[in-house]
């Protein structure tokens, strides 16, 4: 029985799949190969790049016009700056791939004999010259995980390809496709042999195109899910199909992971007579996030990078993005963290990522929280918003100051501490939903616990800006209207210099919003 794949390339006999060659413009790719071009394929991790390259290799070899070879060179990353070792690993990887896919031992034999006598800086190019000239068929080389290489090793690889380029196709590959997460423009190569960082474009200025593998469309997402229905008879309700698309926006790994969790991991989903509904998809999402599965963990790890923090921090706070390098935005887009909206603005790529990022950032404050008794529950175990407000005020006055220092993003530290507190509240019994918009200057939260829903808006008062109360009440009115609630919290974090300690300045007042809703204004 086939299943949804979340690890490695797809295999037709084992996995539900969309034919890989339909996921990019094959006619364009074949045209570039016909023109003897060297080009890039890039996309975020676990979106199907390797599957596409393997399918392209098989297609070209079946046509019997080219010799095509896929080579994964990620293992050369371990060589770091050691060019001798790195080039030996790359050549060895090519030799093993030629044996595996083409039943051709000549590259391996060359590495053992002639290759040992050639300097590391020329060894890969010499191997390609030898092997490209060994047959009349033009050679097409598909190099995967190129951007995993580091420093001088990456420079050596790129420059050898550039040096041999004029000799194609008789004595060098007709076409080379470099594949990785990042576009070549984002290669910032710090080589010991160079006085300044090198850009990928300068080290490999023979690049003709840079192709990006996109996410699934909504129709493709549904086609993939319905492969399971055709195989097992188990259907997805229309609401479940829509929910998968809404949560993932077609990100291939997320689509497969949600469906695998719902259909193969959950007890209800393993009952093939039961339809997969939207509630089961939501439960699958929550399970993926709570278990910090590898894909989401790798994504969260990127939050430590400074160029990622420069963009994600103001986005979470709802602040405008000002004077940011375009290269940083392009980098986060290549990582799959951001996408462009229809109107041209940027946003977090999908709702699951929008939930994972602040949750991850709140982990350290959450782990630092003291033991908190659930005084916010009534005698029937239901959430009491008045008790919750009293518990938060007591917590914030006592622990707010030291916990702010534990938050990894200083500018949104209050947001993260409050979310950490609320995660303790909903742990196992509810959900915490987040909304944030660039330029709006706010983050909105909706806490759901049983039959109770609480809308909360967070704003920050900074030096040189007016009191955010009036604007906050207006914005909260709109948020509560969308939630169909007639009351909520407006939390104003005062981050101006020279303010009294948190314990002294924290207070709460009740007021009415412009729409007449009852609002608890918490100045913290």
C-alpha positions as CSV (number, residue, x, y, z in Angstrom):
1,X,0.0,0.0,0.0
2,X,1.2,3.5,-0.9
3,X,1.4,6.3,1.6
4,X,2.1,10.1,1.9
5,X,5.8,10.7,1.7
6,X,7.7,13.0,4.2
7,X,11.2,11.7,3.8
8,X,13.4,11.8,0.7
9,X,12.5,11.5,-3.0
10,X,9.2,10.1,-4.0
11,X,9.0,6.5,-5.4
12,X,6.0,5.7,-7.6
13,X,5.5,2.3,-6.2
14,X,5.5,3.4,-2.6
15,X,4.2,7.0,-2.4
16,X,1.2,9.1,-3.5
17,X,2.7,11.6,-5.8
18,X,2.3,14.2,-8.5
19,X,4.5,13.3,-11.5
20,X,7.7,15.3,-10.7
21,X,8.2,16.5,-14.3
22,X,4.9,18.2,-14.3
23,X,6.0,20.4,-11.4
24,X,8.3,22.6,-13.5
25,X,8.3,23.8,-17.1
26,X,9.9,20.8,-18.8
27,X,9.8,22.5,-22.2
28,X,11.9,25.3,-20.8
29,X,14.4,22.9,-19.1
30,X,14.8,20.9,-22.3
31,X,15.3,24.2,-24.3
32,X,18.1,25.2,-21.9
33,X,19.8,21.8,-22.2
34,X,19.5,22.1,-26.0
35,X,21.2,25.5,-25.8
36,X,24.0,24.0,-23.7
37,X,23.2,26.3,-20.8
38,X,24.3,26.0,-17.2
39,X,21.5,26.9,-14.7
40,X,20.1,26.6,-11.2
41,X,17.1,24.9,-9.6
42,X,16.4,26.1,-6.1
43,X,13.5,25.8,-3.6
44,X,13.0,25.4,0.1
45,X,13.9,22.1,1.7
46,X,11.5,19.1,1.2
47,X,9.6,20.6,-1.7
48,X,10.6,17.9,-4.3
49,X,13.8,19.2,-5.9
50,X,15.6,15.8,-5.7
51,X,12.5,14.0,-7.1
52,X,12.4,16.4,-10.0
53,X,16.2,15.9,-10.8
54,X,15.9,12.1,-10.6
55,X,12.9,12.2,-12.9
56,X,14.7,14.5,-15.3
57,X,17.7,12.1,-15.4
58,X,15.5,9.2,-16.1
59,X,13.7,11.1,-18.9
60,X,16.9,12.2,-20.6
61,X,18.5,8.8,-20.5
62,X,15.3,7.2,-21.9
63,X,15.5,9.6,-24.8
64,X,19.0,8.2,-25.5
65,X,20.3,11.6,-26.8
66,X,22.2,12.6,-23.7
67,X,24.0,10.9,-20.8
68,X,22.4,12.4,-17.7
69,X,23.7,11.8,-14.2
70,X,22.3,13.0,-10.8
71,X,25.0,13.4,-8.1
72,X,24.3,14.5,-4.5
73,X,27.5,16.2,-3.2
74,X,26.2,17.1,0.3
75,X,28.8,14.8,1.9
76,X,31.5,17.2,0.8
77,X,30.2,19.7,3.4
78,X,32.2,17.9,6.0
79,X,35.4,19.0,4.3
80,X,34.6,22.6,5.1
81,X,37.7,24.6,3.9
82,X,39.8,21.6,3.0
83,X,39.8,21.7,-0.8
84,X,41.8,18.5,-1.2
85,X,39.4,16.5,0.9
86,X,36.3,18.3,-0.5
87,X,37.2,17.7,-4.2
88,X,38.1,14.0,-3.4
89,X,34.6,13.6,-1.9
90,X,32.9,15.3,-4.9
91,X,34.8,13.1,-7.4
92,X,34.0,10.0,-5.4
93,X,30.3,10.9,-5.2
94,X,30.2,11.3,-9.0
95,X,32.0,7.9,-9.5
96,X,29.5,6.1,-7.2
97,X,26.5,7.8,-8.9
98,X,27.8,6.8,-12.4
99,X,28.0,3.2,-11.2
100,X,24.6,3.2,-9.6
101,X,22.5,5.0,-12.3
102,X,24.5,4.4,-15.5
103,X,26.4,1.2,-14.7
104,X,29.6,3.1,-15.7
105,X,32.7,2.4,-13.7
106,X,35.0,4.7,-15.6
107,X,34.8,7.8,-13.4
108,X,35.6,5.6,-10.3
109,X,38.5,4.0,-12.1
110,X,39.8,7.4,-13.1
111,X,39.6,8.7,-9.5
112,X,41.7,5.7,-8.3
113,X,44.4,6.1,-11.0
114,X,44.9,9.4,-12.9
115,X,42.9,11.5,-10.4
116,X,45.3,11.1,-7.6
117,X,48.1,12.8,-9.6
118,X,46.1,16.0,-10.3
119,X,46.0,19.0,-7.9
120,X,42.8,19.4,-5.9
121,X,41.9,22.7,-7.6
122,X,41.7,21.0,-11.0
123,X,40.6,17.5,-10.1
124,X,36.9,17.8,-10.6
125,X,37.3,19.6,-13.9
126,X,39.8,17.0,-15.1
127,X,37.4,14.2,-14.3
128,X,34.6,16.0,-16.2
129,X,36.9,16.6,-19.2
130,X,37.9,12.9,-19.2
131,X,34.3,11.5,-18.9
132,X,32.6,14.1,-21.2
133,X,35.1,13.2,-23.9
134,X,34.7,9.4,-23.4
135,X,31.4,9.2,-25.3
136,X,29.8,10.9,-28.2
137,X,26.6,11.6,-26.2
138,X,26.6,15.1,-24.5
139,X,26.8,14.9,-20.8
140,X,24.2,16.5,-18.6
141,X,25.2,16.8,-14.9
142,X,22.7,17.4,-12.1
143,X,24.5,18.4,-9.0
144,X,22.3,18.4,-5.8
145,X,23.0,20.2,-2.5
146,X,25.6,22.4,-4.0
147,X,24.9,25.2,-1.4
148,X,25.8,22.8,1.4
149,X,29.5,23.2,0.5
150,X,31.5,25.8,2.4
151,X,34.2,28.4,1.7
152,X,37.1,27.4,-0.5
153,X,35.6,24.0,-1.3
154,X,32.5,25.7,-2.9
155,X,34.7,28.3,-4.6
156,X,36.9,25.5,-6.1
157,X,33.8,23.6,-7.4
158,X,32.2,26.7,-9.0
159,X,35.4,28.0,-10.6
160,X,36.3,24.6,-12.0
161,X,32.9,24.5,-13.7
162,X,33.4,28.0,-15.0
163,X,36.9,27.2,-16.3
164,X,35.7,24.2,-18.2
165,X,32.6,25.8,-19.6
166,X,34.1,26.9,-23.0
167,X,35.1,23.2,-23.7
168,X,31.5,22.0,-23.7
169,X,30.1,19.7,-25.1
170,X,33.0,17.7,-26.5
171,X,35.3,18.0,-23.5
172,X,33.0,19.2,-20.7
173,X,29.4,18.7,-19.7
174,X,26.9,20.0,-22.2
175,X,24.8,21.3,-19.3
176,X,25.2,21.5,-15.5
177,X,22.3,22.1,-13.2
178,X,23.2,23.3,-9.7
179,X,20.5,22.5,-7.2
180,X,20.0,23.8,-3.6
181,X,17.9,25.7,-1.2
182,X,19.2,29.1,-2.1
183,X,19.5,31.0,-5.3
184,X,23.1,31.7,-6.4
185,X,22.7,35.4,-5.5
186,X,22.5,34.3,-1.8
187,X,25.8,32.4,-1.8
188,X,28.0,34.4,0.5
189,X,31.2,32.5,0.4
190,X,33.8,33.2,3.1
191,X,36.9,31.6,1.7
192,X,40.2,31.7,3.4
193,X,42.0,32.2,0.1
194,X,40.1,35.4,-0.6
195,X,40.4,38.8,1.2
196,X,36.6,39.5,1.1
197,X,33.4,37.4,0.8
198,X,32.6,36.2,-2.7
199,X,29.1,36.2,-4.1
200,X,27.9,33.2,-6.1
201,X,27.4,35.3,-9.1
202,X,31.0,36.3,-9.3
203,X,32.3,32.8,-8.8
204,X,29.8,31.3,-11.3
205,X,29.0,34.1,-13.8
206,X,28.1,31.6,-16.5
207,X,24.7,30.9,-15.0
208,X,22.0,31.4,-17.6
209,X,18.8,31.0,-15.6
210,X,17.6,30.4,-12.0
211,X,14.5,28.3,-11.8
212,X,12.5,28.0,-8.7
213,X,10.4,25.0,-7.9
214,X,7.0,26.2,-6.6
215,X,4.5,24.9,-4.1
216,X,1.5,22.8,-5.1
217,X,-1.5,24.7,-6.4
218,X,-4.8,24.2,-4.7
219,X,-5.9,21.8,-7.5
220,X,-2.6,19.8,-7.2
221,X,-3.0,19.6,-3.5
222,X,-6.5,18.0,-3.9
223,X,-5.2,15.7,-6.7
224,X,-2.5,14.4,-4.3
225,X,-5.0,13.8,-1.5
226,X,-7.4,12.1,-3.7
227,X,-4.7,9.5,-4.7
228,X,-5.3,8.2,-1.2
229,X,-9.1,8.0,-1.8
230,X,-8.5,6.1,-5.1
231,X,-6.2,3.7,-3.4
232,X,-8.2,3.0,-0.2
233,X,-11.7,4.3,-0.7
234,X,-11.3,6.6,2.3
235,X,-12.6,10.1,1.4
236,X,-11.6,13.6,2.5
237,X,-14.6,15.8,3.2
238,X,-14.8,19.0,1.2
239,X,-14.0,20.9,4.4
240,X,-10.9,18.7,5.1
241,X,-9.6,19.3,1.5
242,X,-10.1,23.0,2.0
243,X,-8.5,23.0,5.4
244,X,-5.3,21.2,4.1
245,X,-5.0,23.9,1.5
246,X,-5.7,26.8,3.9
247,X,-3.2,25.6,6.5
248,X,-0.4,24.7,4.1
249,X,-0.9,26.9,1.0
250,X,0.5,24.0,-0.9
251,X,3.9,23.6,0.8
252,X,4.6,20.0,-0.3
253,X,6.1,18.6,2.9
254,X,3.3,20.1,5.0
255,X,0.6,18.7,2.7
256,X,2.1,15.2,2.9
257,X,2.8,15.4,6.6
258,X,-0.8,16.6,7.5
259,X,-2.3,13.9,5.4
260,X,0.0,11.2,6.7
261,X,-0.7,12.1,10.3
262,X,-4.5,12.2,9.7
263,X,-4.7,9.0,7.6
264,X,-1.9,6.7,8.9
265,X,-1.1,7.9,12.5
266,X,-4.3,8.8,14.1
267,X,-6.6,6.0,15.3
268,X,-9.6,7.5,13.7
269,X,-7.9,8.0,10.4
270,X,-6.7,4.4,10.2
271,X,-10.3,3.4,10.1
272,X,-10.8,3.4,6.3
273,X,-14.6,3.5,6.6
274,X,-14.4,6.9,8.3
275,X,-14.0,10.1,6.3
276,X,-11.1,12.4,7.0
277,X,-12.8,15.6,8.3
278,X,-11.5,19.1,9.1
279,X,-11.3,18.4,12.8
280,X,-8.9,15.5,12.1
281,X,-6.7,17.8,9.9
282,X,-6.6,20.4,12.7
283,X,-5.6,17.6,15.2
284,X,-2.9,16.5,12.8
285,X,-1.6,20.1,12.6
286,X,-1.4,20.4,16.3
287,X,0.4,17.1,16.6
288,X,3.0,18.1,14.0
289,X,3.7,21.4,15.9
290,X,3.8,19.8,19.4
291,X,6.1,17.0,18.3
292,X,8.5,19.5,16.6
293,X,8.9,17.3,13.6
294,X,12.2,17.6,11.7
295,X,10.9,19.9,9.0
296,X,9.4,22.4,11.5
297,X,12.5,22.1,13.8
298,X,14.8,23.0,10.9
299,X,12.6,25.9,10.0
300,X,12.6,27.2,13.6
301,X,16.4,26.9,13.8
302,X,16.7,29.6,11.1
303,X,15.2,32.1,13.6
304,X,18.6,32.3,15.2
305,X,20.1,33.9,12.1
306,X,20.4,37.7,12.3
307,X,19.1,38.3,8.8
308,X,16.1,36.3,9.6
309,X,15.5,38.1,12.9
310,X,15.7,41.5,11.2
311,X,12.5,40.6,9.3
312,X,10.6,38.2,11.5
313,X,10.8,40.3,14.6
314,X,9.0,43.4,13.3
315,X,6.6,41.2,11.4
316,X,5.5,39.4,14.6
317,X,5.0,42.8,16.2
318,X,3.0,44.1,13.3
319,X,5.6,46.8,12.6
320,X,6.5,48.1,9.2
321,X,9.6,46.8,7.5
322,X,11.9,49.7,6.9
323,X,15.3,50.0,5.3
324,X,15.8,46.3,5.0
325,X,18.1,44.9,2.3
326,X,16.2,43.3,-0.6
327,X,18.6,40.4,-0.4
328,X,17.3,39.6,3.1
329,X,13.8,39.4,1.9
330,X,14.8,37.3,-1.1
331,X,16.8,35.0,1.3
332,X,13.8,34.4,3.5
333,X,11.6,33.8,0.4
334,X,14.1,31.2,-0.8
335,X,14.0,29.5,2.6
336,X,10.2,29.3,2.2
337,X,9.5,31.4,5.3
338,X,8.0,34.3,3.3
339,X,5.8,34.6,0.2
340,X,4.4,37.5,-1.7
341,X,0.7,38.3,-1.5
342,X,-1.2,39.0,-4.7
343,X,-0.9,42.7,-4.1
344,X,2.9,42.4,-3.9
345,X,3.4,42.6,-0.1
346,X,5.1,39.9,1.9
347,X,3.7,37.6,4.6
348,X,4.6,34.5,6.5
349,X,4.3,31.7,3.9
350,X,1.4,29.8,5.5
351,X,-0.7,29.6,8.7
352,X,1.3,26.6,10.1
353,X,4.5,28.6,9.8
354,X,2.7,31.6,11.3
355,X,1.9,29.5,14.3
356,X,5.3,27.7,14.6
357,X,7.5,30.8,14.6
358,X,6.0,32.6,17.7
359,X,5.5,29.3,19.5
360,X,9.2,28.5,19.0
361,X,10.3,31.9,20.2
362,X,8.1,31.6,23.3
363,X,9.7,28.2,24.2
364,X,12.5,29.7,26.3
365,X,10.2,32.0,28.3
366,X,7.7,29.2,28.7
367,X,10.4,26.9,30.1
368,X,11.4,29.7,32.5
369,X,7.9,30.1,33.9
370,X,7.5,29.3,37.6
371,X,4.9,26.8,38.7
372,X,1.5,28.4,38.1
373,X,-1.7,27.1,39.8
374,X,-4.7,27.1,37.3
375,X,-6.7,29.5,39.3
376,X,-8.4,30.6,36.1
377,X,-10.7,27.6,36.0
378,X,-14.1,27.5,37.8
379,X,-15.5,24.6,39.7
380,X,-16.6,22.9,36.5
381,X,-13.2,23.2,34.9
382,X,-14.3,25.9,32.5
383,X,-12.2,29.0,31.8
384,X,-13.2,32.1,33.8
385,X,-11.9,35.2,32.0
386,X,-12.1,37.3,35.2
387,X,-10.0,34.8,37.1
388,X,-7.6,34.6,34.2
389,X,-7.1,38.3,34.2
390,X,-6.4,38.3,37.9
391,X,-3.9,35.4,37.5
392,X,-2.1,37.2,34.7
393,X,-1.8,40.5,36.6
394,X,-0.4,38.7,39.6
395,X,2.0,36.7,37.3
396,X,3.1,39.7,35.4
397,X,3.8,41.9,38.4
398,X,5.8,39.2,40.1
399,X,7.7,37.6,37.2
400,X,7.4,39.9,34.1
401,X,10.7,41.8,34.6
402,X,13.1,38.8,34.8
403,X,11.2,36.8,32.1
404,X,11.6,39.6,29.6
405,X,15.3,39.0,29.7
406,X,14.8,35.3,28.7
407,X,13.0,36.1,25.4
408,X,15.2,35.6,22.3
409,X,13.8,38.6,20.4
410,X,14.1,41.7,22.5
411,X,11.7,43.9,20.6
412,X,8.8,41.5,21.1
413,X,9.8,40.1,24.5
414,X,6.5,41.1,26.2
415,X,4.5,39.4,23.4
416,X,6.5,36.2,23.9
417,X,6.2,36.2,27.7
418,X,2.4,36.7,27.5
419,X,2.1,33.9,24.9
420,X,4.2,31.6,27.1
421,X,1.8,32.3,30.0
422,X,-1.2,31.7,27.7
423,X,0.3,28.4,26.5
424,X,0.3,27.2,30.1
425,X,-3.4,28.2,30.3
426,X,-4.5,26.3,27.2
427,X,-2.1,23.3,27.6
428,X,-4.0,20.2,26.7
429,X,-7.4,22.0,26.9
430,X,-7.5,24.7,24.3
431,X,-5.9,26.6,21.5
432,X,-4.1,29.9,21.0
433,X,-4.5,31.5,17.5
434,X,-2.4,34.4,16.3
435,X,-2.8,37.1,13.7
436,X,-0.3,39.8,12.8
437,X,0.0,42.2,9.9
438,X,2.9,44.3,8.7
439,X,2.4,48.0,9.5
440,X,-0.6,47.5,11.8
441,X,1.5,47.8,14.9
442,X,-0.2,45.0,16.7
443,X,-0.5,41.3,17.3
444,X,-3.9,39.7,17.9
445,X,-4.5,36.5,19.9
446,X,-7.6,34.4,20.3
447,X,-7.6,32.0,23.2
448,X,-10.2,29.2,23.0
449,X,-10.9,27.0,25.9
450,X,-14.0,24.9,25.8
451,X,-17.0,27.1,25.1
452,X,-15.0,30.3,26.0
453,X,-13.2,32.5,23.4
454,X,-11.2,35.5,24.5
455,X,-9.9,38.1,21.9
456,X,-6.7,39.9,22.9
457,X,-4.8,42.6,21.2
458,X,-1.2,43.4,22.0
459,X,0.4,46.8,21.3
460,X,3.7,48.4,22.4
461,X,4.2,52.0,23.5
462,X,7.7,53.2,22.5
463,X,9.6,56.4,22.9
464,X,8.5,59.2,20.6
465,X,5.1,57.7,19.9
466,X,1.6,58.7,21.1
467,X,-0.4,56.6,23.6
468,X,-1.6,53.6,21.5
469,X,-4.9,53.4,23.5
470,X,-7.3,55.0,21.0
471,X,-5.9,53.2,17.9
472,X,-5.8,50.0,19.9
473,X,-9.4,50.2,20.8
474,X,-10.4,50.8,17.2
475,X,-8.3,47.9,15.9
476,X,-9.5,45.6,18.7
477,X,-13.1,46.5,17.7
478,X,-12.5,45.1,14.2
479,X,-10.8,42.0,15.5
480,X,-13.6,41.2,18.0
481,X,-16.2,41.8,15.3
482,X,-14.6,39.2,13.1
483,X,-14.6,36.8,16.1
484,X,-18.2,37.7,16.9
485,X,-17.3,38.6,20.5
486,X,-18.6,41.5,22.6
487,X,-15.6,41.8,24.9
488,X,-11.8,41.4,25.0
489,X,-8.5,42.5,26.3
490,X,-6.3,45.3,25.1
491,X,-2.7,44.8,26.5
492,X,-0.5,47.9,26.2
493,X,3.2,47.2,26.9
494,X,4.9,50.4,27.9
495,X,8.5,50.1,26.7
496,X,9.4,53.8,27.0
497,X,12.6,54.7,28.9
498,X,12.4,55.9,32.5
499,X,9.2,54.0,33.4
500,X,8.6,52.6,37.0
501,X,9.2,48.9,37.5
502,X,6.6,46.5,36.0
503,X,5.1,45.7,39.4
504,X,4.3,49.4,40.0
505,X,3.1,50.4,36.6
506,X,0.9,47.4,35.8
507,X,-2.8,48.2,36.1
508,X,-6.1,47.4,34.5
509,X,-9.1,49.6,33.7
510,X,-12.4,48.8,32.0
511,X,-13.6,50.9,29.1
512,X,-15.8,50.7,25.9
513,X,-14.6,50.4,22.4
514,X,-16.0,52.6,19.6
515,X,-18.4,49.8,18.8
516,X,-19.6,49.6,22.4
517,X,-17.7,46.4,23.3
518,X,-16.5,45.9,26.9
519,X,-12.7,46.1,27.0
520,X,-10.2,45.4,29.7
521,X,-7.3,47.7,29.1
522,X,-4.2,46.3,30.7
523,X,-1.2,48.7,30.9
524,X,1.8,46.5,31.6
